[in-house]
Structure formats: structure tokens, C-alpha cells
Amino acid sequence: MKNILVIGAGGQIGSELVPYLRNIYGTNNVVAADIDRNKCKDLAEQGPFEEINALDGEGFTAVVKKHKIDTIYNLVALLSATGEKDPLLAWKINMGALTNSLNIAKDNGCAVFTPSSIGAFGDNTPKDNTPQDTIQRSSSTIYGVCKVSGELLSDYYFNRFGVDTRSVRFPGIISYVQLPGGGTTDYAVEIYYDAIRKGSFTSNIQAGTYMDMMYMPDALRAAVSVMEADPSKLIHRNSFNIASMSFEPEQIAAEIKKHIPNFTMDYKVDEVKQAIANSWPNKMDDSCAAAEWGWKAEYDLTSMTPDMLAKVKEKFDKGLIK
């Protein structure tokens, strides 16, 4: 990767991936792009930025040519719970951005990274140690439908046109930098904020519901490592299972109580999010990622929790959040 374009840079992943990439490849070699410059003021001030709509093929192409882009990180998406509010819009945005990314990559010799998700799996998928290659009948959310379709479409562009497409199936991502935007796994971020803010939390996911999760530093490392992997060793491409930790609400609450003894948690279950969570794996088997490009997570729940609490507290202390 030499000249990188990150579209959807203002989202939860993009807002942290852009600085991460700039630190590795050089600020001027990583272009941040989003439909709304106001969401990306810091990114725009710190390095090259383009305000583009990923559904606008001509504008998208012009940016790729202008910056001589060789790698596209396509992070544009409406997430699982948000997408259920307007499924047609979610399909238009999620698949439109991907289709444009793939076509533009084909015409301009670019590689493409598009994240997939545990949402690509459905009720018929094995729940525990979910295999790399297994049943994918994700029909519970339009987000999941888009992720399955995106994996297939990306493989098609690799096999039919030789586009260097690569992807990982992200678990729920936990980060202190930016609050998530409408995902089923959001509670695992919100719990840390409420632990610092008020010492209590109301979970919208019921006790005993296990889901794969990952701390953002591991997610960023995975997104770069898979793109830097030796292509001759890749048996799979779209998309690799990656895993780090799997827990249910009582376990994350217990870990927080080690640091905030008076912390309490109760429940008010969101039936839509709970139904989505019930259709997802408990834990994915990431042995193919380990074998093909050396993937290994560095954080688990125990090592992540004190770091999350400290970083969130620092944000409150500085008045960055209330």
C-alpha cells in the first residue's frame, strides 16, 4: 500500500483507522473521505481530505485518480440496528458504496478492503467455534444480507477481474474514541461510559447472550495486516473470521466491578437487538486467519477493561464528554 483512500472515514472504525494508517504510511499518503466534512474536522486538519459521496461514481473516481490511489478501504455502511429502520436505504448505501469501490478498483488497479461482520452469519450457522467456511444464511437483518452479498461480490471481482479484494469478519468493536452508531454490540461500549458517568448501566441485551467482541487496537491491526499479507498464502479472501474475546453482559459487568466495586447493572432488553444477537455466533474460529496471515489478538476482556475505563475517565475529566 502506497496511496490509500479511506471512505466512510468519519465512522467508528474510520476515525481511528485513518490516524493509524497515517502513522504507518505517512500522513500525505492516506486520504480520508466522507460525505460530511464536519464529521471529520480533525482528520481534515491533520492530512488530506476529500468530501465525497461514495454513491457518486464520478466523484469517487476523480478522487482516486487525483491522489493516484492504489488501495481503497471501504468503510461505508449503515449498521445492524440502524439499518432495520430503513432497509432499502441500508441496501442502497451498503451495496452501492461497495459496488462503486469494486468497479473503480477494477478500472484503476486498486486493492479493496471492505469489512464483513459476525452479522454475515445466521440462525443455521454453528454458534460455537463458528467455522471459516460454513452456512451463511443471514436473513435477520438487512445489514447481514449486505455482508453476505458483499463477501460474494468481492470474491467475484477477484475471480472474474483480478481485483485484489480482502476482508475480515469483525466482531463487535469496543473503542473509547468514538461512540458507536446503531449496532447490536453497542452495549459493550456504552457500559464503560455509564460505569464512569453514573456507576450503573442498563443493558439492552439479556444476560447469557454471548457475542464475539474485539478491542479497537486489535481491529486496526487486523485491517492492515490482512492487506499486507503475502497473497500467495491466501486461500481465503472474503472474508476471514477474526476473534479476540467472547462474553455476555454479566461477565463484562463483573470485570468492571473489579475496578469500580459499587458498579451495578440491570436490564431493559431491546427486542430488536436481542433477536439480532440471538442469530449471531457465540465465538468464531479464526484459525484460518492465523494460518494464512499470522493473525493473533493481543487483548482480552481482562486486559481491555482497565484501559477502557482509564481512557473514558480521561475524556470525562477533560470535559470532552458529559
N, C-alpha and C positions, 0 to 999 in steps of 0.2 A: 504494500500500500504506500503510495506516494502523495497523491492528491485525493483527499477524502471529502465526501459530501454527506452530511447527516441531515436528513429531512425528518420533520417532527421533532426538532431539537428542543422545543420548549416543554416537552413532556417529562414524565418522571425519570425515564431512562436517559433520554437525550440531554437533559440539563446537566447530567453528571458525566455522560459518555463523551461529550464534546471536550470539556477540560481534560479528561483522561487521555483522549486521543491527542490533543494538542501538546500535552506533556511528553508524549512518546514521539510523535512525528513532526512536531514543530507547529507553532501557532498558525502561521500563514498557510500551512498545508492542510488545514482542516476547516472546511466551510460549514458553518451552521446555517440551517434554513428552516423557516417555519412560516405559517400563513399569517402570524401576528407578531410583528417586531416587539410589541410591548411586553409579550411574554418572555422575551429573550434579551432584555436590555443588557444584562451583564455579559452574555455571550457575544452580543453585537459590539460591545465596547472593547472586549478583550481580543477580538480577532475577526476574520472575515465573516460576513453575514449576508444572507440573501432572503428577502421576503418573497416567498413563492407559495402558490397553491399546488400541492402535489398532484391534483387532478388536472392541472393545466399542462398538458404535454409540451406545448411550445415553450412556455416559460421555463419549465423544468429542463428541457433540452438546452435552452440558451445558457442556463447556469452551468450545466455540465460542460458545455463547450468553452464557456468563458474561463473557467478555472481548470480546464484540462483534467477533469475528474477521472480517476481510474477505479475508485471504489465508492459504492453508494451504501450507506446504512439507512434502510427504510424503516423508520420507527413510527410511521403514521398509523394510528388506529383509535377507534372507539373501543373501550374496554368492555368486559363481560356484562356487568350490571347496567352500565350506561347504555350499551348497545340494545338492551331489551326494551328501552323506552322508545326507540325508533329503529327497528330492524332494517328497514330499507335504506335509511341514511347510513347505518353502520356498514352494510354491504357496499354501498356506493363509495364510502371513504376508504374502508379497509382494502377492498379488492381493486378499487380504482388506483390508489396510490401504488399498490404492488404491481399491477399491470403496466402502469407507466414506467415504474422503476425497471422492470424487466425488459420492456421494449427499448427504452433509452439505453440500457446497458448493452443490449444486443447490437444496437446501431453505433455505439461509441466505444465498444471494447472494455466495458466496466465489469467489475465483480459486484455482487449484490449480497448484502446481509439483510435478512428480514426475520425478526424474532417470531418463533412459534411459541406454544404455551402448553401447559397441562390441560388447558381448555380444548385442545385438539382431541382429547380422549373422551369417551362417553360411558354410558351405563354398562355396556358389554365388555369394556376393557378390564383386564385383571387389575384389581385395586392395589395389591401389594407387590413390590418389585416389578412394576409395570415394564414389560419388555420394550426394547428399542423398536422392534417390528412386531406389531400386534394389531388387534381390531381397533379401528378408528371410525366410530360411528357417532360423532359428536353432534347430536341434534337438540341438545338442551338450550343452547344459546346461539344467536347469530354470530357471535364472536368465535365460538368454537367451529361453526360451519366455515367461517372465513379462514381460520387457521388450518383446517384440514385441506381446504381448497388451495390455500396459499402454498402449503408444502407440495402438493401435487403439481401446481402450476410452476413452481420454482424448479422442481425436478424435470418437468417437461422442457423448460427453457435450457437447462443444462444438457439434457439428452438430445434435443432437437437442434439447438442453435449453438451449443458450446458455451453458454453464459456461465461463468464461474459463480454459481449460487451456493450459499452456505447458510446454515441456520442452527439455532438451538431452541429446545423447548424450555422456556423459562418457567420455573415455579413462581409462586408469589414472591415479589421482590420487596424487601424491607429496607427503608432508607430514611435518614434523618434530614436530608437536604430539602426534599420537596414532598408535600403530601400527595398521596396517590389520587387518581381521578376516576373513581367509579368501578373498581374491580372487586371481585368476590373476596380476595385475600386482604383487602384494605384494613381489616380489623387488627392485623398483626403489626401494622404501623401505628394506627390510631391508639392502641393500648399504651404505647410508650409515651405518647403526648399526654394522654389523660392521667397516666401514672404520675407524671411530673406536675401537671396542671392542677389536679384535684385529688390525687391519691386513690382514685377509684375509676372503674371502667364498666360500661355496659356492653357486653358482646352481642353482636347480631348473628353470630354463628354459634350453634349449640355445642355444649360440652360433648367430648368424644369424637368430634369431627376432625380427622387428621387431613392435613394438606401439606404438600411439599412447599418449602419456603427457602429463600436464599437472601443473604445479606448483599447489598449493592456492590461492595468491593469485589466479591466473587463474580457477580453477574457481569461487571465491566470487564474483568479479566477474561471471562469466557467469551464475550463478544469479540475481543481482539484475538485471543488465542486460536479460535476456530478459523478466523480469516487468515492468520499467519501459518496455519498448519500446512505441512507438505501434502500437496494434492495427490501425490502418488500413493499415499497411505490412507486416503479417504475411501472407505467402502460406502458409507452413508454420506448424505449431504443435507437433505431437507426432510427431517430435522433431527438433531441429536438430543436425546434425553440428557439433561444435566441435573444433578441433585446435590443437596447440601444438608438439609435438616427437614424432618417431618415432625409436626407436633399438633396437639389440639389445644383449645383455649385454656384449659386448666393447667397445662404444662407451662405455657408462657407466663401465666399469672404466677405460678409457683416460682419461676425463675426470677421474676421481678420482685417478689416478696423477699428474696434473699438480700436485696439491696434496699427495698422500701418495705420494712416489715409490716406496716399498717395498711398496705395496699389491699383493696377489696375489689371483687368483680361480681357482677350479677348478669342476668341475661334478658334480652328482649330480641328474640330471633326474627330476622328478616326472612320471610318465607321464600322470596325470590332468590336471594343469595344462598340460602340453605339448600334449596333444590339444586342450584348450580354446583355448590360444593359437594353434594352427595353424588354427583355424576362424575367427579374427578378422581384421579388416583390418590391413594394414601401416600405412596412413595414410589418414585421412578427408579428403575435400574439404569445407571449411567455407565455401565461397563464398556459399552462401545465407544463412548467419548473418551474414556480413559485409555482404551487400547489404540484408538486411531489418532488421537492428537494430545494425549497426555493429560486430560482433564482431571483435576482433583480440587475439591473445595477446601478452603482454608478456615472457614468459620462454621461453628455450630451454635446452637441456642445458648449454651453456657458462655462461650467467648463473645458472642454478639451482644448479649443483653447489657453488660456494664458499659460497653462502648456506646450503644444506642442511648441509654439513659444519660450518660455524661454529655453527649453531643446535643441531645434535646434540651437538657437543662441549661447548657451554654446558650442556646438560642433564646430561651426564656429570659435568662439573666441579662442578655444584651438587648432585650426588648424587640427582638426580631419577630416574635410571635406572642400572642396573649392567650 
